[in-house]
């Protein structure tokens, strides 16, 4: 009985230890999922990661998301105009990404206007958020 209890305790401790990073990532997913639910009502179709990738790479007047953030969201970027360092966008590499809806909305608004000269649609926001969460 003691051996069984020790085994159960060990497994529970291991499970808890292994899920601590998962917990931080699930907060990211929860925030993004909450925002995506709001965007979904305005979107024309279901969000797709492929469309998010295409938006990330789409050029407008010589700019794209990848111009500053790089084509790989796992690495640091640099603002094309100011040269300011930009931390990786991928939540799996940078756990601070996509954790606050207010910040997500702020940066989507600012970056869409700078990159495309307009606000992104709910469809575009949902697509790129879905793609980023899968990185």
Helices and strands as residue ranges (DSSP letters): H 2-40, H 49-57, H 65-69, E 77-78, E 85-86, H 101-116, H 122-133
